[in-house]
Amino acid sequence: MAVLNAISVSQLSRLIGTPAAPVIVDVCIDPDFDADPRLIPGALRHAHTDLPGLRARLGGRAAVIACQKGLKLSQGVVAWLRADGTPAEYLDGGKRAWAAAGAPMVNAAAIPVPPSDETLWVTRHRPRIDRIACPWLIRRFVDPRARVLFVSPAAVRDVADRFGATPFDVEDVAFSHRGALCSFDTMLDLFGLRDPALDRMATVIRGADTNRHDLAPQCAGLLALSVGLSRAYKDDQAQLGAGMVLYDALYRWAREGVDEGHDWPGLRG
């Protein structure tokens, strides 16, 4: 029987990485979090003792609350939120059940600022592949509120210094190409985000971004669509918005559509 106000690991995992993902709030106490400093993808940290602050932060949005075991902390926070009219569920079994299921988790130490704040990123303007794929990964798996700045290549480091932003996909920074790997690969490694769908996406993105179309049949198609997007939009933020939809689709293909084909009905035997 389903537990009232609870969401299972399998149910939540189907929402992770998609636009339908709820706000996920990690309310683990500091000793528990320090023992395993990883987050469910997209989660923010908030103290269970500051419930009015959490309510204001959620702004009426649906939330999933996670603690270590899915017991007193998360259930208490959910009950308080629901009594106040905020839709909320707790993760059944908590983060321990999530980790035991082998679901992806984010290395919190790799996030540039504490996950209770909005992260700020900066890269070169006129994005194509990596500079759309990386923001997609950040917003879908690391920080849904992330702000991305696009500036001239010569200004990336200065803007990063002046505004406290994290540079990516430029030379000699942490989040960039490493050997044959592209910036998307590097982000997956540093954040500890590895699962079959993201790995499959990484191969396609790497092949398209480094002109290695032999890596997967989809690489040339991703390059074509990316070039088309760059021609269709003059505004980088508008292009990023459209690119989010493109990578949402690529993720769903990588997660559950790789075995599908398509042909003309008249060709079927």
Beta strands, then each sheet from edge to edge (+ up, - down):
strand 1: 6-7
strand 2: 23-26
strand 3: 38-39
strand 4: 44-45
strand 5: 63-66
strand 6: 88-91
strand 7: 106-107
strand 8: 120-124
strand 9: 147-151
strand 10: 166-167
sheet 1: 1+ 6+ 5+ 2+ 4+
sheet 2: 3+ 7-
sheet 3: 9+ 8+ 10+
end
